[in-house]
Amino acid sequence: MKQAEVDQKLNRTAFADGPRLLADIGATHARFALQTAPGEFRAVRVLKCDDYTDIVAMLRSYLSDHSDITLNHAALAVANPVSGDHVRMTNRDWEFSTDEVRRALGLHTLLVVNDFTALAMSLPGLKPSDLMQVGGGKPASNSVIGVLGPGTGLGVSGVIPTVDGFVTLGSEGGHTNFAPADEREYSILQYAWQTWSHVSTERLISGPGMEIIYRAIAKRNGRQVRDLTSQEIMAGALTDKDPLCLEVLECFCAMLGGATANLAVTLGAFGGMFIGGGIVPRMGEWFASSPFRTRFEAKGRFTSYLSEIPTYVITTPNPAFYGVATILSEHLRGRSGANTLMERVQHLQHELTPAEQRVAQLVLEQPRLVLNEPIADIARLAEVSQPTVIRFCRSLGFLGLADFKLKFASSLTGAIPVRHSQVRVSDSTHDLSAKVIDNTVSAILKFRDQLDVRSLDKAIALVAKAKRVEFYAMGNSRVVALDGQHKFFRFRIPTSAYGDSHLLTLAAELLNPGDVVIAISNSGKLPDLLAAVDAARAAGADVIAITSSNSPLAKKASVCLAVDHSEDSTTFLSMISRILQLLLIDILSVGISLDSQNSRLVVEHKAATGDDNRRLLISHLDS
């Protein structure tokens, strides 16, 4: 088949905006593919990193064979920690800016992730035919999975199941200190100490590490040998049955078994431990009879614990492609706002009738409007008939408008992983902005799922009938109290806010039954605030606490609206918890605005003043 025909076939993908470039870039080799559909990888090619001066030159070399293909999205897995825009590879003298590479290749999207993060993300989707189990044990469902793999270095990661998918660990566990398990391994460590003061696990359990083990054991055995590469050592052991090479390979596998066991007990990886990388899969069936599994279970009191955890070798070629493709797909579906259904409408627009094209244009330009409006309004805005709207939906393969809206809503509402990304000194403004926003959004989504609606109902009822509401808050929480005072005063509720520790108890002692205090605190432990709450309760007032659910303040309150987002306010300025506290004030405000008593107050205010100011309502509400 001619190259032009191949490119034409690649352009006809399941993705509306063309194939996606994927790469797994190690220190020695880089593997490339074009993803044309979920699980479909075409034009797979392996390049040697030594043949290129930098990563852009290597990417352009691969893409030069596919010059007729339009690429919009790409994801690279690199054998390196990834934090921020700037990437400096550990085992290769390459460094680059992700955004500069994206612009150099003319891409809309370029993700760069750690190679073992990508490998970890592939694990949940691997089939039994992709694996070779070594030893016994059965994977426990919905459990943590661990992965490590010796190659040029030693990659380490894990996968943690969550309610809506998986979270991978960005680990550099290969750089932990190597721990010898017997006299021979201690002699190897002593040999390595002659060169390095810190000997990491990666230094020995890797391709270069196998070569160090070979020289160390040869010296220990009193043999003079020439230096061999790891490939030559493996060939000497598995093909030539050379005793020294066999001893090296057995020692290597035993060390790997010990490192795998350490990771398993650290993670509690009852979902299984997986071995990847470029070395172990080349050992084939021999690895199953190596000392690996024996050493894995040799954990003293924890032998039975480890015997229940299965261990696997990943035998499928290029498993990182599956993981990096999943990460890219989740990014496009969620964080970037892109979605395959919108792309599909755009891609098929030219195949529709002129009237259906007007509906498609409305979908592309005002997706939320189409999602929320009835068919009559959609037809009117698109200047078509209602049957045309139905025909448009059926042209896309849906049963009708309701079916289309159901799928369309899920594609517009991307899932944002509930995880925290620490801002680093090296982050660009783009990266720190994205992290701050993502961290806040993630915290809000988690907060939404944990809301106690019954406590909110009680709090709304107390405030709605309160004769007076006072806000007590100190420090960073005072801004939340001022926001609440401003909102509640608009509802014609007598409202005050106190933040002076000397005035809190004095104000509380003047309260009466029917009054309400809203006490706001991150820690819920401030002595002056707790004393004021005691005084308010003694005066017969109710107390609503916006604080941590297990705090002393929560225990003293009539109602606790819990904010359990953990922030070290002794070291850092609290940020996200303040946003969550403000959200609770907003929820209370909307609830009060809906309350029947407040509606009566608004009517009475209108009768007394002639003011029909509906802006007393909250912007969340339908006017």
C-alpha positions in Angstrom: 0.0 0.0 0.0 1.4 3.4 -0.9 2.1 5.9 1.8 -0.6 8.3 0.6 -3.2 5.5 0.9 -1.9 4.7 4.4 -2.3 8.4 5.4 -5.7 8.5 3.9 -6.8 5.5 5.9 -5.3 6.9 9.1 -7.3 10.1 8.6 -10.5 8.1 8.6 -10.5 7.6 12.3 -13.2 7.2 15.0 -12.0 10.6 16.3 -13.7 13.5 14.6 -10.5 15.7 14.6 -8.2 13.0 13.3 -5.7 10.5 14.8 -3.8 11.3 18.0 0.0 11.1 18.3 1.2 8.9 21.2 4.8 8.3 22.3 6.6 6.4 25.0 10.1 8.0 25.3 12.7 6.3 27.3 16.4 7.0 27.8 17.4 4.6 25.1 14.4 4.1 22.8 11.3 6.0 21.9 8.1 4.3 20.6 5.5 6.1 18.6 2.0 5.4 17.3 -1.0 7.1 15.9 -4.2 6.3 17.8 -7.1 6.0 15.4 -9.7 4.7 17.9 -9.8 3.5 21.5 -7.3 0.6 21.7 -6.3 1.0 18.0 -2.6 2.0 17.5 -1.3 2.3 13.9 2.1 3.2 12.4 4.0 1.9 15.4 7.7 2.7 15.1 10.7 2.5 17.5 13.5 5.1 17.2 16.8 5.3 19.0 17.2 8.4 21.0 20.9 8.6 20.3 20.2 9.3 16.7 18.6 12.7 17.5 19.8 15.9 19.1 16.5 16.7 20.9 12.9 15.7 21.3 11.6 17.9 18.5 13.9 16.5 16.0 12.8 13.0 16.9 9.1 13.8 16.8 9.5 15.5 13.4 11.4 12.5 12.1 8.5 10.2 13.0 5.9 12.6 11.6 7.8 13.1 8.3 6.4 9.8 7.2 2.8 11.1 7.8 3.0 14.6 6.4 -0.5 14.4 4.9 -2.1 13.7 8.3 -3.6 16.5 10.3 -2.7 16.2 14.0 -4.4 18.2 16.7 -3.7 16.3 19.9 -0.7 14.4 21.3 0.6 12.9 24.5 4.1 11.8 25.4 5.2 9.5 28.2 8.7 10.3 29.3 11.1 8.5 31.6 11.4 11.4 33.9 9.5 13.3 36.7 7.1 15.8 35.1 6.3 19.0 37.0 5.4 22.1 35.2 6.1 23.2 31.7 9.9 22.6 31.7 11.0 19.0 31.5 14.6 17.9 32.1 15.2 14.2 31.4 17.1 12.3 34.1 18.9 9.7 32.0 19.4 11.7 28.9 20.7 15.3 28.4 17.5 16.5 26.9 15.4 19.3 28.2 12.4 21.1 26.7 9.3 23.3 27.2 6.1 21.5 26.7 4.4 24.5 25.3 7.3 25.3 22.9 7.2 21.7 21.6 3.4 22.0 21.1 3.8 25.2 19.1 6.7 23.8 17.1 4.5 20.9 16.0 1.3 23.0 15.5 -0.7 21.0 18.0 -3.8 22.1 19.9 -3.0 19.8 22.8 0.3 18.3 24.1 0.4 16.4 27.3 3.7 15.2 28.9 3.4 12.6 31.7 5.8 10.3 33.5 6.2 7.0 31.7 5.3 4.9 34.7 2.2 7.1 35.4 1.1 6.1 31.9 2.0 2.5 32.4 0.1 2.5 35.7 -3.0 4.0 34.0 -2.9 1.1 31.5 -3.1 -1.6 34.1 -6.9 -1.7 34.8 -7.5 -2.3 31.1 -5.0 -5.2 30.6 -6.4 -8.6 29.7 -5.2 -12.0 31.0 -3.6 -12.6 27.6 -1.4 -9.4 28.1 0.1 -10.9 31.3 2.1 -13.8 32.7 1.4 -14.6 36.3 4.3 -15.5 38.5 3.4 -17.5 41.6 0.1 -17.7 43.3 -2.4 -15.2 44.7 -5.6 -13.7 43.4 -6.3 -10.0 42.8 -8.8 -8.4 45.1 -11.4 -6.2 43.4 -11.4 -2.5 43.9 -7.9 -2.6 45.4 -4.7 -0.7 45.0 -2.4 -1.9 42.2 1.4 -1.5 42.1 3.8 -1.4 39.2 7.6 -1.2 38.8 9.8 -2.0 35.9 13.6 -2.1 35.4 14.9 -0.6 32.1 17.5 2.1 31.8 16.2 3.1 35.2 13.6 1.7 37.6 10.1 3.1 37.2 7.7 2.9 40.1 4.0 3.8 40.3 0.6 2.7 41.6 -3.0 2.9 40.8 -5.7 3.8 43.4 -9.3 3.0 42.6 -11.8 5.9 43.2 -15.6 6.2 42.9 -15.4 7.3 39.3 -12.2 5.7 38.0 -8.5 5.5 39.0 -5.9 7.9 40.3 -2.2 7.2 39.5 0.7 7.9 41.7 3.5 10.1 40.3 6.2 8.2 42.2 10.0 8.3 42.0 10.3 5.2 44.2 13.2 3.9 42.2 15.4 6.3 44.0 14.9 4.9 47.5 18.0 3.4 49.2 18.9 -0.2 48.1 18.4 -2.7 50.9 20.5 -5.9 50.7 18.9 -9.1 51.9 21.9 -11.4 52.3 25.7 -11.3 52.4 26.1 -11.5 48.6 23.9 -8.5 48.1 25.7 -6.6 50.8 29.0 -7.3 49.0 27.4 -5.9 45.8 26.3 -2.8 47.8 29.8 -2.4 49.1 31.2 -2.6 45.5 28.8 0.1 44.4 29.7 2.3 47.4 33.2 2.6 46.0 31.7 4.8 43.2 28.6 6.3 44.8 27.9 7.5 48.3 24.1 7.0 47.8 23.2 3.7 46.1 19.5 3.8 45.1 17.4 0.8 44.2 17.5 2.0 40.6 21.3 1.9 40.6 21.3 -1.9 40.8 17.8 -3.0 39.7 18.1 -1.7 36.1 20.0 -2.5 32.9 23.1 -0.6 34.0 22.6 -2.1 37.4 22.8 -5.6 36.1 26.2 -4.7 34.7 27.3 -3.5 38.1 26.1 -6.8 39.7 28.0 -8.7 37.1 31.3 -7.0 37.9 30.7 -7.1 41.7 29.9 -10.9 41.7 32.9 -11.6 39.4 35.1 -9.7 41.9 33.6 -11.6 44.8 34.2 -14.9 43.1 37.8 -14.0 42.2 37.2 -14.0 38.5 38.8 -11.7 35.9 36.1 -10.9 33.3 35.6 -8.3 30.6 32.7 -5.9 30.9 29.4 -7.2 29.4 26.2 -5.3 28.6 23.0 -6.3 30.2 21.9 -7.8 26.9 25.1 -9.9 26.7 24.6 -11.0 30.4 21.0 -12.1 29.7 22.1 -14.0 26.5 25.0 -15.6 28.5 22.6 -16.8 31.1 19.5 -17.9 29.0 21.2 -19.1 25.9 24.8 -20.1 26.8 24.0 -21.2 30.4 27.1 -19.4 31.6 27.3 -20.0 35.4 28.4 -16.4 36.3 25.7 -14.9 34.1 23.1 -17.2 35.6 24.2 -16.2 39.1 23.9 -12.5 38.1 20.4 -13.0 36.6 19.2 -15.0 39.7 20.6 -12.3 42.0 19.0 -9.6 39.9 15.6 -11.3 40.0 15.8 -11.8 43.8 16.6 -8.2 44.3 13.6 -7.3 42.1 11.4 -9.6 44.2 12.5 -7.8 47.4 11.8 -4.3 45.9 8.4 -5.5 44.6 7.5 -6.8 48.0 8.5 -3.5 49.7 6.3 -1.6 47.3 3.4 -4.1 47.8 3.4 -3.7 51.6 3.8 0.1 51.3 0.8 0.4 49.0 -1.3 -2.5 50.3 -1.5 -3.6 46.7 -4.0 -6.4 46.9 -5.0 -5.7 43.3 -1.7 -7.2 42.3 1.9 -6.2 41.5 2.9 -5.7 37.9 6.4 -5.9 36.4 7.0 -3.8 33.2 10.0 -2.2 31.7 12.3 -3.5 29.0 14.3 -6.2 30.8 12.0 -8.7 32.5 9.7 -9.4 29.6 12.8 -10.5 27.6 13.5 -13.2 30.2 10.3 -15.1 29.1 9.3 -18.2 30.9 12.6 -18.4 32.8 11.6 -15.6 35.0 8.7 -17.6 36.4 11.2 -20.1 37.9 13.6 -17.5 39.0 14.1 -16.5 42.7 11.7 -13.5 42.2 8.6 -14.9 43.8 10.4 -16.7 46.6 12.1 -13.4 47.6 8.8 -11.6 47.1 7.1 -13.7 49.8 10.2 -13.9 52.1 8.9 -11.2 54.5 9.0 -12.9 57.9 5.8 -12.2 59.7 4.3 -10.8 56.5 4.9 -13.9 54.4 1.2 -14.9 54.4 0.2 -11.3 53.7 2.4 -11.2 50.5 1.4 -14.8 49.4 -2.1 -13.5 48.8 -0.9 -10.7 46.4 -0.5 -11.9 42.8 2.5 -10.8 40.7 2.4 -10.4 36.9 4.8 -9.7 34.1 3.3 -7.4 31.4 3.9 -9.2 28.2 1.9 -7.1 25.7 4.0 -4.8 23.5 3.9 -1.1 24.2 1.5 -1.1 27.2 2.2 2.5 27.9 0.3 3.5 24.8 -2.9 2.4 26.5 -2.2 4.5 29.6 -1.1 7.6 27.8 -4.1 7.3 25.4 -6.4 7.1 28.4 -4.9 10.2 30.1 -5.2 12.2 26.8 -8.8 11.1 26.3 -9.7 12.1 29.9 -8.0 15.4 29.4 -9.9 16.1 26.1 -13.2 15.0 27.6 -12.9 16.9 30.8 -10.4 19.6 31.6 -10.1 21.1 28.1 -13.8 21.2 27.6 -13.5 19.2 24.3 -15.9 16.3 23.8 -16.4 13.7 21.1 -20.1 14.5 20.4 -19.4 18.2 19.6 -16.5 17.1 17.4 -18.9 14.6 15.7 -21.4 17.3 15.0 -18.7 19.5 13.5 -17.3 16.6 11.5 -20.6 15.5 10.0 -22.1 19.0 9.5 -21.4 19.1 5.8 -23.2 15.8 5.2 -26.5 17.2 6.7 -29.3 18.9 4.8 -29.2 22.7 4.8 -32.0 22.9 7.4 -30.2 20.3 9.6 -27.0 22.3 9.3 -28.7 25.2 10.9 -29.5 23.0 13.9 -25.9 21.8 14.0 -24.6 25.4 13.9 -26.8 26.2 16.9 -25.5 23.2 18.7 -21.9 24.3 18.1 -22.4 27.9 18.9 -24.8 27.6 21.9 -24.5 24.1 23.3 -25.9 25.0 26.7 -28.9 26.6 25.2 -29.7 23.5 23.1 -29.3 21.4 26.2 -31.7 23.4 28.3 -34.4 24.6 25.9 -37.5 22.7 24.7 -37.8 21.5 21.0 -40.0 24.4 20.1 -37.5 27.0 21.1 -34.6 25.1 19.5 -36.5 25.0 16.2 -37.4 28.7 16.5 -33.8 29.8 17.2 -32.5 27.6 14.3 -35.3 28.8 12.0 -36.4 25.3 11.2 -39.4 23.1 11.9 -39.6 20.8 14.9 -39.4 17.7 12.7 -36.1 19.0 11.3 -34.7 19.0 14.9 -35.7 15.4 15.2 -34.2 14.5 11.8 -30.9 16.2 12.9 -30.8 14.0 16.0 -31.5 10.8 14.0 -28.9 11.8 11.4 -26.3 11.5 14.3 -27.7 8.1 15.3 -29.9 9.1 18.2 -33.5 8.0 18.7 -34.7 11.6 19.1 -34.0 14.9 20.9 -34.3 13.4 24.4 -31.7 10.7 23.6 -29.4 13.3 22.0 -29.7 15.6 25.0 -28.8 12.8 27.4 -25.6 11.9 25.6 -24.8 15.6 24.9 -25.1 16.5 28.6 -22.6 13.8 29.6 -20.2 14.9 27.0 -20.4 18.6 28.0 -20.0 17.8 31.7 -16.4 16.6 31.9 -15.2 14.7 35.0 -12.5 16.6 37.0 -10.3 14.2 39.0 -10.6 14.9 42.7 -6.9 15.3 43.4 -4.6 18.0 44.7 -1.6 19.2 42.6 1.0 21.0 44.5 2.2 24.3 43.0 6.0 24.2 42.6 8.6 26.9 42.4 9.4 25.9 38.8 5.7 26.2 37.6 4.9 28.7 34.9 2.1 31.2 35.4 -0.1 28.9 33.1 0.7 25.9 35.3 0.1 27.5 38.6 -3.1 29.1 37.4 -4.4 25.7 36.2 -3.4 24.0 39.4 -5.1 26.6 41.7 -8.3 26.4 39.6 -8.3 22.6 39.4 -7.6 22.2 43.1 -10.4 24.6 44.0 -12.9 22.9 41.6 -11.9 19.5 42.8 -12.4 20.5 46.4 -15.8 22.0 45.5 -17.0 18.8 43.8 -15.8 16.7 46.8 -17.6 19.2 49.1 -20.8 18.9 47.1 -20.8 15.1 47.5 -20.3 15.3 51.3 -23.0 18.0 52.0 -25.3 17.2 54.9 -28.6 18.4 53.5 -30.5 17.9 56.8 -28.1 20.2 58.6 -28.6 22.8 55.9 -32.4 22.5 56.3 -32.1 23.1 60.0 -29.8 26.1 59.5 -32.0 27.7 56.9 -35.1 27.3 59.2 -33.2 28.9 62.1 -32.0 31.9 60.1 -35.4 32.4 58.3 -37.2 32.9 61.6 -34.4 34.6 63.5 -35.1 38.0 65.1 -31.4 38.8 64.8 -28.4 37.2 63.2 -24.8 37.8 64.4 -21.7 36.5 62.6 -18.7 35.7 64.8 -15.4 35.1 63.0 -11.7 35.9 63.4 -8.7 36.1 61.1 -9.2 34.8 57.6 -12.8 33.8 58.2 -13.8 37.5 58.8 -14.3 38.1 55.1 -16.9 35.2 55.1 -18.7 36.8 58.0 -18.8 40.2 56.2 -20.2 38.5 53.1 -22.9 36.9 55.1 -23.8 40.1 56.9 -24.1 41.9 53.5 -26.4 39.2 52.1 -28.6 38.7 55.1 -29.1 42.4 55.7 -30.5 42.6 52.2 -33.3 40.2 53.4 -34.2 42.8 56.0 -32.8 40.6 58.8 -31.1 42.6 61.5 -27.5 41.5 61.1 -24.1 42.3 62.7 -20.6 40.9 62.3 -18.0 40.8 65.1 -14.3 39.9 64.6 -12.8 41.6 67.7 -12.0 39.0 70.4 -12.8 41.5 73.1 -16.3 42.2 71.8 -17.4 38.6 71.0 -18.5 37.6 74.4 -19.9 41.0 75.2 -22.1 40.9 72.1 -23.1 37.3 72.9 -24.3 38.2 76.4 -26.8 40.7 74.9 -28.6 38.1 72.7 -32.0 36.7 73.4 -34.0 33.5 72.6 -34.8 33.5 68.9 -31.5 35.1 67.9 -29.0 33.2 65.9 -25.2 33.3 65.9 -23.3 32.0 62.9 -19.7 31.2 64.1 -17.1 30.6 61.4 -13.7 29.1 62.0 -11.3 26.8 60.1 -10.0 25.1 63.2 -13.0 25.5 65.5 -10.6 25.7 68.4 -10.2 29.5 69.1 -10.8 30.0 72.9 -12.4 33.5 72.5 -14.8 32.2 69.9 -15.7 29.2 72.0 -16.3 31.4 75.0 -18.6 33.6 73.0 -20.6 30.6 71.7 -21.0 29.4 75.3 -22.3 32.8 76.2 -24.7 32.9 73.3 -26.1 29.5 74.2 -26.5 30.5 77.8 -28.5 33.6 76.6 -30.9 31.3 74.7 -29.6 31.9 71.2 -29.0 29.2 68.6 -25.6 28.7 67.1 -24.8 27.6 63.5 -21.2 26.6 63.2 -19.3 26.6 59.9 -16.3 24.7 60.8 -14.6 21.2 60.9 -17.1 18.5 61.9 -14.9 17.1 64.7 -13.9 20.5 66.2 -14.9 21.8 69.7 -17.0 24.5 68.0 -19.0 21.9 66.1 -19.8 20.1 69.4 -21.1 23.3 71.0 -23.3 24.4 68.1 -27.1 23.8 67.5 -26.3 23.0 63.9 -22.9 22.3 62.3 -22.3 23.0 58.6 -19.2 21.0 58.1 -16.2 22.1 56.1 -13.7 19.3 56.4 -11.2 20.4 53.8 -7.8 20.1 55.5 -5.5 23.1 55.3 -2.5 23.9 57.6 -3.5 27.4 58.7 -0.6 27.6 61.1 1.9 27.5 58.2 -0.2 28.5 55.1 -2.8 31.1 54.4 -6.1 29.2 54.1 -7.6 29.5 50.7 -9.8 26.7 49.6 -11.6 26.3 52.9 -12.6 30.0 52.7 -14.2 29.3 49.3 -16.2 26.4 50.8 -17.3 28.6 53.7 -18.5 31.3 51.2 -20.4 28.6 49.3 -22.3 27.7 52.5 -23.2 31.3 53.0 -24.5 31.4 49.4 -26.5 28.2 50.0 -28.1 29.6 53.1 -28.9 32.8 51.3 -30.6 31.0 48.4 -32.5 28.8 51.0 -33.7 31.9 52.9 -34.8 33.6 49.6 -36.9 30.5 48.9 -38.4 30.4 52.4 -42.0 31.3 52.7 -41.4 33.7 55.6 -38.9 35.6 53.5 -41.4 35.8 50.7 -43.8 37.4 53.1 -41.2 39.9 54.3 -40.5 40.9 50.7 -44.3 41.4 50.1 -44.6 43.5 53.3 -41.6 45.6 52.3 -43.1 46.2 48.9 -46.4 47.3 50.5 -44.7 49.6 52.9 -42.3 51.2 50.5 -43.8 50.7 47.1 -40.5 49.2 46.0 -40.8 46.2 43.7 -37.1 45.5 43.9 -36.9 41.8 42.9 -33.1 42.1 43.2 -33.6 41.1 46.8 -33.7 37.6 45.3 -30.4 35.8 44.7 -28.8 35.5 41.2 -29.1 31.7 41.3 -32.9 32.0 41.3 -35.3 32.3 38.5 -36.7 35.9 38.7 
